[in-house]
Amino acid sequence: MAQLDSGFRSAVISEANRVWFITRIGYYIGEYLATRYDRYWQVDEDPASPTFTRYMVVGFSFDGVTTSMVDPMEMAQVYADTPAPRSLVQQIDKVLVK
């Protein structure tokens, strides 16, 4: 995570590469969360949810966590839209931890 974080900290994400970047970083964030916290991917099946039909990483229920499910693609989009210098570690902590 540290190498990826430092590698993209000051990266310029052009409009032409934005979708490519968000897709790859989103999957990385999801896999990172799933393996780091022993969680799993699941499709949001709640029609009333704003993330209905999206793949989420779910099952977060330990002390200090602010949410039980995370949308890695949304996190990636916010990360890509953050002006440089940006921090992937801080972005993940902002969403996941109090």
N, CA, C and O atoms as a MOPAC input file, in Angstrom:
PM7 MOZYME 1SCF
protein

 N      0.83200 1    -1.18900 1     0.00000 1
 C      0.00000 1     0.00000 1     0.00000 1
 C      0.87400 1     1.25000 1     0.00000 1
 O      0.55600 1     2.22000 1    -0.68700 1
 N      1.95200 1     1.24500 1     0.74600 1
 C      2.80800 1     2.43100 1     0.84500 1
 C      3.40900 1     2.81500 1    -0.50500 1
 O      3.47500 1     3.99800 1    -0.83900 1
 N      3.84300 1     1.83500 1    -1.27600 1
 C      4.42800 1     2.13000 1    -2.58600 1
 C      3.38100 1     2.70200 1    -3.53900 1
 O      3.64800 1     3.66700 1    -4.25500 1
 N      2.21700 1     2.11700 1    -3.54500 1
 C      1.13300 1     2.60700 1    -4.39900 1
 C      0.74300 1     4.02600 1    -3.98200 1
 O      0.55900 1     4.90600 1    -4.82300 1
 N      0.62300 1     4.22900 1    -2.68400 1
 C      0.25300 1     5.53500 1    -2.16300 1
 C      1.27000 1     6.59800 1    -2.56900 1
 O      0.89100 1     7.67300 1    -3.03400 1
 N      2.54000 1     6.30900 1    -2.40000 1
 C      3.56100 1     7.30300 1    -2.76400 1
 C      3.66100 1     7.47500 1    -4.27800 1
 O      3.97200 1     8.56600 1    -4.75500 1
 N      3.40500 1     6.42000 1    -5.03000 1
 C      3.48100 1     6.49900 1    -6.48300 1
 C      2.41500 1     7.38000 1    -7.10800 1
 O      2.66300 1     8.03500 1    -8.12100 1
 N      1.23100 1     7.40100 1    -6.51300 1
 C      0.12400 1     8.19500 1    -7.06600 1
 C     -0.11600 1     9.49800 1    -6.31200 1
 O     -1.00300 1    10.26700 1    -6.68200 1
 N      0.65400 1     9.75800 1    -5.26800 1
 C      0.45200 1    10.95400 1    -4.43900 1
 C      0.40300 1    12.23700 1    -5.27300 1
 O     -0.45700 1    13.08700 1    -5.04400 1
 N      1.29200 1    12.38100 1    -6.21300 1
 C      1.35600 1    13.60500 1    -7.01900 1
 C      1.00500 1    13.37000 1    -8.48200 1
 O      1.26200 1    14.22600 1    -9.32800 1
 N      0.42400 1    12.22300 1    -8.78200 1
 C      0.10200 1    11.88800 1   -10.17300 1
 C     -0.96000 1    12.83200 1   -10.73000 1
 O     -1.90200 1    13.21600 1   -10.03800 1
 N     -0.78200 1    13.18900 1   -11.98700 1
 C     -1.78400 1    13.96800 1   -12.71000 1
 C     -2.67200 1    12.96300 1   -13.43500 1
 O     -2.19300 1    12.18400 1   -14.25900 1
 N     -3.95400 1    12.98400 1   -13.12900 1
 C     -4.89500 1    12.03400 1   -13.72700 1
 C     -5.67100 1    12.78100 1   -14.80700 1
 O     -6.56300 1    13.57700 1   -14.51500 1
 N     -5.31700 1    12.50900 1   -16.04200 1
 C     -5.97000 1    13.20000 1   -17.15300 1
 C     -7.38200 1    12.65000 1   -17.35000 1
 O     -7.70400 1    11.54400 1   -16.91400 1
 N     -8.19800 1    13.43400 1   -18.00500 1
 C     -9.57200 1    13.00500 1   -18.28900 1
 C     -9.57500 1    11.72900 1   -19.13100 1
 O    -10.43600 1    10.86900 1   -18.95000 1
 N     -8.62500 1    11.60400 1   -20.04000 1
 C     -8.53500 1    10.42000 1   -20.90300 1
 C     -8.20700 1     9.15000 1   -20.10800 1
 O     -8.58100 1     8.05200 1   -20.52200 1
 N     -7.51900 1     9.28800 1   -18.98100 1
 C     -7.11800 1     8.12500 1   -18.16700 1
 C     -7.94900 1     7.95800 1   -16.90300 1
 O     -7.72600 1     7.02100 1   -16.13600 1
 N     -8.89800 1     8.84700 1   -16.67800 1
 C     -9.65200 1     8.85300 1   -15.42700 1
 C    -10.40900 1     7.55600 1   -15.18100 1
 O    -10.29600 1     6.98900 1   -14.09400 1
 N    -11.16700 1     7.07100 1   -16.14000 1
 C    -11.94600 1     5.83300 1   -15.95900 1
 C    -11.01500 1     4.65100 1   -15.71800 1
 O    -11.27200 1     3.82700 1   -14.84100 1
 N     -9.94900 1     4.56500 1   -16.48300 1
 C     -8.97100 1     3.49100 1   -16.31700 1
 C     -8.41000 1     3.51800 1   -14.89200 1
 O     -8.33300 1     2.48400 1   -14.22800 1
 N     -8.01900 1     4.70800 1   -14.43100 1
 C     -7.43600 1     4.86500 1   -13.10900 1
 C     -8.42800 1     4.47700 1   -12.01300 1
 O     -8.09000 1     3.69600 1   -11.12300 1
 N     -9.64500 1     5.01300 1   -12.06800 1
 C    -10.65800 1     4.73900 1   -11.03800 1
 C    -10.98500 1     3.25800 1   -10.97700 1
 O    -11.11800 1     2.70200 1    -9.88600 1
 N    -11.11500 1     2.61300 1   -12.11500 1
 C    -11.43300 1     1.18600 1   -12.14300 1
 C    -10.35200 1     0.36600 1   -11.45000 1
 O    -10.65600 1    -0.48700 1   -10.61600 1
 N     -9.10500 1     0.61900 1   -11.79100 1
 C     -8.01400 1    -0.16400 1   -11.20400 1
 C     -7.79400 1     0.13400 1    -9.72800 1
 O     -7.60000 1    -0.78100 1    -8.92800 1
 N     -7.82200 1     1.39800 1    -9.37200 1
 C     -7.65200 1     1.75900 1    -7.96500 1
 C     -8.84200 1     1.25600 1    -7.14400 1
 O     -8.66800 1     0.81400 1    -6.00800 1
 N    -10.04500 1     1.32100 1    -7.71300 1
 C    -11.23200 1     0.82200 1    -7.00700 1
 C    -11.13700 1    -0.65400 1    -6.69500 1
 O    -11.43100 1    -1.07500 1    -5.57600 1
 N    -10.72600 1    -1.44900 1    -7.67900 1
 C    -10.56400 1    -2.87900 1    -7.42100 1
 C     -9.44400 1    -3.13200 1    -6.41800 1
 O     -9.54800 1    -4.02500 1    -5.57700 1
 N     -8.38300 1    -2.35200 1    -6.50500 1
 C     -7.29400 1    -2.49400 1    -5.53600 1
 C     -7.78500 1    -2.18400 1    -4.11900 1
 O     -7.50300 1    -2.93400 1    -3.18400 1
 N     -8.51900 1    -1.07800 1    -3.96200 1
 C     -9.05700 1    -0.71400 1    -2.64700 1
 C     -9.94800 1    -1.83700 1    -2.11700 1
 O     -9.83400 1    -2.22700 1    -0.95500 1
 N    -10.83200 1    -2.35400 1    -2.96500 1
 C    -11.72400 1    -3.43100 1    -2.53800 1
 C    -10.97700 1    -4.67300 1    -2.09900 1
 O    -11.28400 1    -5.25200 1    -1.05700 1
 N    -10.00200 1    -5.08100 1    -2.88400 1
 C     -9.21500 1    -6.26700 1    -2.52000 1
 C     -8.36700 1    -6.01700 1    -1.27900 1
 O     -8.21000 1    -6.90000 1    -0.43700 1
 N     -7.82700 1    -4.81800 1    -1.17300 1
 C     -7.05100 1    -4.45700 1     0.01500 1
 C     -7.91900 1    -4.58900 1     1.26500 1
 O     -7.51000 1    -5.21200 1     2.24500 1
 N     -9.12400 1    -3.99800 1     1.23000 1
 C    -10.01900 1    -4.05600 1     2.38300 1
 C    -10.47800 1    -5.48000 1     2.67900 1
 O    -10.53900 1    -5.89300 1     3.83700 1
 N    -10.79700 1    -6.21900 1     1.63500 1
 C    -11.26700 1    -7.59300 1     1.82400 1
 C    -10.19100 1    -8.47100 1     2.46100 1
 O    -10.48900 1    -9.27200 1     3.34700 1
 N     -8.96000 1    -8.32700 1     2.02100 1
 C     -7.89200 1    -9.17200 1     2.57000 1
 C     -7.34900 1    -8.63000 1     3.88800 1
 O     -7.07300 1    -9.40600 1     4.80200 1
 N     -7.19400 1    -7.33000 1     4.00000 1
 C     -6.63000 1    -6.72800 1     5.21700 1
 C     -7.52200 1    -6.95600 1     6.42200 1
 O     -7.03300 1    -7.21800 1     7.52100 1
 N     -8.84200 1    -6.85700 1     6.21800 1
 C     -9.79300 1    -6.96400 1     7.32000 1
 C    -10.61100 1    -8.24900 1     7.28400 1
 O    -11.57300 1    -8.40100 1     8.03700 1
 N    -10.22400 1    -9.17700 1     6.40500 1
 C    -10.92600 1   -10.46200 1     6.28500 1
 C    -12.42400 1   -10.25000 1     6.03700 1
 O    -13.26700 1   -10.86500 1     6.69000 1
 N    -12.73500 1    -9.37800 1     5.09300 1
 C    -14.11100 1    -9.08400 1     4.69900 1
 C    -14.36400 1    -9.67600 1     3.31800 1
 O    -13.52100 1   -10.41200 1     2.80400 1
 N    -15.49300 1    -9.37400 1     2.71400 1
 C    -15.83900 1    -9.98600 1     1.43400 1
 C    -16.64700 1    -9.03000 1     0.55600 1
 O    -17.28000 1    -8.09000 1     1.03700 1
 N    -16.59900 1    -9.30700 1    -0.76200 1
 C    -17.36900 1    -8.54400 1    -1.74700 1
 C    -18.80100 1    -9.05800 1    -1.74600 1
 O    -19.03900 1   -10.25100 1    -1.56100 1
 N    -19.75400 1    -8.15300 1    -1.95300 1
 C    -21.16000 1    -8.53700 1    -2.06900 1
 C    -21.90200 1    -7.45800 1    -2.84800 1
 O    -21.59000 1    -6.27400 1    -2.72100 1
 N    -22.86500 1    -7.85500 1    -3.64100 1
 C    -23.70100 1    -6.89600 1    -4.37300 1
 C    -24.74700 1    -6.34300 1    -3.40800 1
 O    -25.39100 1    -7.09900 1    -2.68000 1
 N    -24.91100 1    -5.03300 1    -3.40500 1
 C    -25.93300 1    -4.39500 1    -2.57600 1
 C    -27.28700 1    -4.69600 1    -3.19900 1
 O    -27.58100 1    -4.24300 1    -4.30500 1
 N    -28.10600 1    -5.45600 1    -2.49400 1
 C    -29.40100 1    -5.89200 1    -3.01600 1
 C    -30.57800 1    -5.11000 1    -2.44800 1
 O    -31.72800 1    -5.48700 1    -2.67200 1
 N    -30.31900 1    -4.04100 1    -1.72500 1
 C    -31.37400 1    -3.23700 1    -1.13000 1
 C    -31.82200 1    -2.16000 1    -2.12900 1
 O    -31.07600 1    -1.21400 1    -2.38200 1
 N    -33.01900 1    -2.28900 1    -2.69400 1
 C    -33.48200 1    -1.31900 1    -3.69800 1
 C    -33.57400 1     0.11400 1    -3.16800 1
 O    -33.55100 1     1.06000 1    -3.95500 1
 N    -33.67600 1     0.28500 1    -1.86500 1
 C    -33.75800 1     1.62300 1    -1.28200 1
 C    -32.37500 1     2.25200 1    -1.05800 1
 O    -32.27800 1     3.42600 1    -0.70100 1
 N    -31.33500 1     1.49000 1    -1.26300 1
 C    -29.97600 1     1.96100 1    -1.01500 1
 C    -29.45100 1     2.77200 1    -2.20100 1
 O    -29.74400 1     2.44300 1    -3.35000 1
 N    -28.68300 1     3.82100 1    -1.93400 1
 C    -28.09100 1     4.58000 1    -3.04400 1
 C    -27.02200 1     3.78600 1    -3.80700 1
 O    -26.62900 1     4.16700 1    -4.90900 1
 N    -26.56300 1     2.69500 1    -3.22000 1
 C    -25.55600 1     1.85600 1    -3.88100 1
 C    -26.16100 1     0.55100 1    -4.40300 1
 O    -25.44400 1    -0.41900 1    -4.64600 1
 N    -27.48000 1     0.53500 1    -4.57300 1
 C    -28.18500 1    -0.65200 1    -5.08200 1
 C    -27.51400 1    -1.16500 1    -6.35700 1
 O    -27.24000 1    -0.39100 1    -7.27400 1
 N    -27.25800 1    -2.44400 1    -6.40800 1
 C    -26.63800 1    -3.21100 1    -7.50400 1
 C    -25.13100 1    -2.98400 1    -7.64600 1
 O    -24.52500 1    -3.49800 1    -8.58500 1
 N    -24.52800 1    -2.24300 1    -6.75600 1
 C    -23.07900 1    -2.02100 1    -6.83000 1
 C    -22.35600 1    -3.06200 1    -5.97900 1
 O    -22.88800 1    -3.54900 1    -4.98100 1
 N    -21.14300 1    -3.39200 1    -6.39100 1
 C    -20.30700 1    -4.29000 1    -5.60600 1
 C    -19.71800 1    -3.53000 1    -4.43700 1
 O    -19.11200 1    -2.47300 1    -4.61200 1
 N    -19.89800 1    -4.07200 1    -3.24400 1
 C    -19.43200 1    -3.44500 1    -2.01400 1
 C    -18.53200 1    -4.43500 1    -1.27400 1
 O    -18.61100 1    -5.64300 1    -1.49400 1
 N    -17.68800 1    -3.91500 1    -0.40500 1
 C    -16.96300 1    -4.76100 1     0.53500 1
 C    -17.71400 1    -4.61600 1     1.84700 1
 O    -17.87900 1    -3.50800 1     2.35600 1
 N    -18.17000 1    -5.73600 1     2.39200 1
 C    -19.08300 1    -5.70700 1     3.53500 1
 C    -18.54700 1    -6.51700 1     4.71000 1
 O    -17.57300 1    -7.26100 1     4.59400 1
 N    -19.22400 1    -6.34300 1     5.84700 1
 C    -18.91100 1    -7.12600 1     7.03200 1
 C    -18.05700 1    -6.41400 1     8.06500 1
 O    -17.53800 1    -7.05100 1     8.98200 1
 N    -17.90100 1    -5.10500 1     7.93300 1
 C    -17.11000 1    -4.35700 1     8.90700 1
 C    -17.93500 1    -4.15400 1    10.16900 1
 O    -19.01200 1    -3.56000 1    10.12200 1
 N    -17.43300 1    -4.64500 1    11.29400 1
 C    -18.19900 1    -4.51500 1    12.53600 1
 C    -17.30400 1    -4.41200 1    13.76300 1
 O    -17.74700 1    -4.72100 1    14.86900 1
 N    -16.06400 1    -3.98900 1    13.59700 1
 C    -15.17600 1    -3.89900 1    14.75400 1
 C    -15.13700 1    -2.47600 1    15.29500 1
 O    -15.59800 1    -1.54400 1    14.63500 1
 N    -14.59400 1    -2.30900 1    16.48400 1
 C    -14.53800 1    -1.00300 1    17.14200 1
 C    -13.83500 1     0.03900 1    16.27900 1
 O    -12.79800 1    -0.22900 1    15.67400 1
 N    -14.42200 1     1.22900 1    16.23700 1
 C    -13.81800 1     2.32800 1    15.51200 1
 C    -14.27300 1     2.46700 1    14.07000 1
 O    -13.99200 1     3.48100 1    13.43100 1
 N    -14.97600 1     1.46100 1    13.54200 1
 C    -15.43000 1     1.50200 1    12.15300 1
 C    -16.74400 1     2.25500 1    12.08000 1
 O    -17.63600 1     2.05200 1    12.90400 1
 N    -16.85600 1     3.12900 1    11.08400 1
 C    -18.04200 1     3.97100 1    10.96600 1
 C    -19.11700 1     3.39000 1    10.04600 1
 O    -20.23300 1     3.90900 1    10.00600 1
 N    -18.80300 1     2.33200 1     9.31300 1
 C    -19.75700 1     1.78000 1     8.35200 1
 C    -19.58500 1     0.27200 1     8.25800 1
 O    -18.49200 1    -0.24700 1     8.48800 1
 N    -20.65900 1    -0.43200 1     7.92200 1
 C    -20.56500 1    -1.88500 1     7.78000 1
 C    -20.23300 1    -2.30100 1     6.35800 1
 O    -19.83800 1    -3.44300 1     6.12300 1
 N    -20.39200 1    -1.37400 1     5.39100 1
 C    -20.03800 1    -1.69300 1     4.01000 1
 C    -19.42200 1    -0.47700 1     3.32300 1
 O    -19.74700 1     0.67200 1     3.62400 1
 N    -18.52800 1    -0.77500 1     2.39600 1
 C    -17.75900 1     0.26400 1     1.71500 1
 C    -17.88400 1     0.07000 1     0.20800 1
 O    -17.83500 1    -1.05400 1    -0.29100 1
 N    -18.04300 1     1.17200 1    -0.50300 1
 C    -18.07500 1     1.16200 1    -1.96300 1
 C    -16.68000 1     1.55400 1    -2.45800 1
 O    -16.35700 1     2.74100 1    -2.49800 1
 N    -15.84700 1     0.57400 1    -2.83700 1
 C    -14.48400 1     0.88100 1    -3.24800 1
 C    -14.40100 1     1.76100 1    -4.49100 1
 O    -13.46200 1     2.54400 1    -4.62900 1
 N    -15.36200 1     1.64400 1    -5.38600 1
 C    -15.33900 1     2.47800 1    -6.59300 1
 C    -15.63200 1     3.94500 1    -6.25900 1
 O    -15.05200 1     4.84800 1    -6.86200 1
 N    -16.51200 1     4.17600 1    -5.31800 1
 C    -16.76700 1     5.54700 1    -4.87300 1
 C    -15.52300 1     6.11900 1    -4.19400 1
 O    -15.16800 1     7.27800 1    -4.40600 1
 N    -14.86900 1     5.30000 1    -3.38200 1
 C    -13.62800 1     5.74400 1    -2.74500 1
 C    -12.57900 1     6.09000 1    -3.79600 1
 O    -11.86300 1     7.08200 1    -3.66000 1
 N    -12.49000 1     5.28000 1    -4.83700 1
 C    -11.52300 1     5.52300 1    -5.91000 1
 C    -11.84600 1     6.81000 1    -6.65700 1
 O    -10.94400 1     7.55600 1    -7.03800 1
 N    -13.12300 1     7.06600 1    -6.86300 1
 C    -13.52400 1     8.29000 1    -7.56400 1
 C    -13.16300 1     9.52100 1    -6.73800 1
 O    -12.63900 1    10.49500 1    -7.27700 1
 N    -13.43800 1     9.48500 1    -5.45000 1
 C    -13.07800 1    10.60200 1    -4.57500 1
 C    -11.56300 1    10.77900 1    -4.56600 1
 O    -11.06500 1    11.90400 1    -4.61500 1
 N    -10.83600 1     9.67200 1    -4.50300 1
 C     -9.37200 1     9.72100 1    -4.51400 1
 C     -8.86300 1    10.36700 1    -5.80500 1
 O     -7.98000 1    11.22400 1    -5.76600 1
 N     -9.41300 1     9.96000 1    -6.93400 1
 C     -8.98600 1    10.51400 1    -8.22500 1
 C     -9.32200 1    12.00000 1    -8.33800 1
 O     -8.59000 1    12.75500 1    -8.97800 1
 N    -10.41700 1    12.41900 1    -7.72400 1
 C    -10.83900 1    13.82000 1    -7.79000 1
 C    -10.11900 1    14.71800 1    -6.78300 1
 O    -10.21900 1    15.94200 1    -6.86100 1
 N     -9.40000 1    14.12000 1    -5.84700 1
 C     -8.66200 1    14.89200 1    -4.84600 1
 C     -7.41900 1    15.49100 1    -5.49300 1
 O     -6.65100 1    14.77700 1    -6.13700 1
 N     -7.21700 1    16.78200 1    -5.32700 1
 C     -6.02100 1    17.39100 1    -5.91800 1
 C     -4.73800 1    16.83100 1    -5.29100 1
 O     -4.71200 1    16.46800 1    -4.11500 1
 N     -3.69800 1    16.77300 1    -6.08800 1
 C     -2.39700 1    16.32800 1    -5.58000 1
 C     -1.84900 1    17.40500 1    -4.65500 1
 O     -2.07000 1    18.59200 1    -4.89600 1
 N     -1.14500 1    17.01800 1    -3.60800 1
 C     -0.81700 1    15.65400 1    -3.21700 1
 C     -1.99900 1    14.99800 1    -2.51000 1
 O     -2.66700 1    15.61900 1    -1.68300 1
 N     -2.24400 1    13.74500 1    -2.84600 1
 C     -3.35100 1    12.98000 1    -2.27800 1
 C     -2.77800 1    11.77800 1    -1.53300 1
 O     -1.63500 1    11.38500 1    -1.76400 1
 N     -3.57300 1    11.20000 1    -0.64300 1
 C     -3.12500 1    10.03200 1     0.11600 1
 C     -4.20200 1     8.96100 1     0.09900 1
 O     -5.31100 1     9.17700 1     0.58900 1
 N     -3.87600 1     7.81300 1    -0.46200 1
 C     -4.81100 1     6.69400 1    -0.49700 1
 C     -5.07400 1     6.16400 1     0.90600 1
 O     -6.21000 1     5.82000 1     1.23300 1
 N     -4.05100 1     6.09500 1     1.72600 1
 C     -4.20100 1     5.62200 1     3.10600 1
 C     -5.17100 1     6.52700 1     3.87000 1
 O     -6.06500 1     6.04100 1     4.56200 1
 N     -4.99400 1     7.82700 1     3.74300 1
 C     -5.89700 1     8.76100 1     4.42700 1
 C     -7.31400 1     8.66700 1     3.88100 1
 O     -8.27600 1     8.77700 1     4.64100 1
 N     -7.45700 1     8.46400 1     2.57500 1
 C     -8.78700 1     8.32200 1     1.98000 1
 C     -9.50200 1     7.10800 1     2.54600 1
 O    -10.68400 1     7.18600 1     2.88000 1
 N     -8.81000 1     6.00100 1     2.65600 1
 C     -9.40600 1     4.78200 1     3.21700 1
 C     -9.76700 1     5.00400 1     4.67500 1
 O    -10.86900 1     4.65000 1     5.09600 1
 N     -8.86700 1     5.58000 1     5.44900 1
 C     -9.14500 1     5.82900 1     6.86200 1
 C    -10.30600 1     6.77300 1     7.05200 1
 O    -11.09100 1     6.59600 1     7.98400 1
 N    -10.44100 1     7.77400 1     6.19600 1
 C    -11.51800 1     8.75600 1     6.30800 1
 C    -12.88600 1     8.08100 1     6.18100 1
 O    -13.83500 1     8.44900 1     6.87300 1
 N    -12.97700 1     7.09900 1     5.29800 1
 C    -14.24800 1     6.41600 1     5.07200 1
 C    -14.50500 1     5.33600 1     6.11200 1
 O    -15.64400 1     5.12500 1     6.52700 1
 N    -13.45500 1     4.66100 1     6.52800 1
 C    -13.61200 1     3.45700 1     7.33600 1
 C    -13.55400 1     3.69500 1     8.84100 1
 O    -14.27300 1     3.03900 1     9.59400 1
 N    -12.72300 1     4.61100 1     9.28300 1
 C    -12.43600 1     4.74600 1    10.70800 1
 C    -12.91400 1     6.09700 1    11.22600 1
 O    -12.86800 1     7.10700 1    10.52400 1
 N    -13.37300 1     6.08700 1    12.47200 1
 C    -13.82000 1     7.32800 1    13.12100 1
 C    -12.68400 1     8.29700 1    13.25200 1
 O    -12.86700 1     9.39700 1    13.77400 1

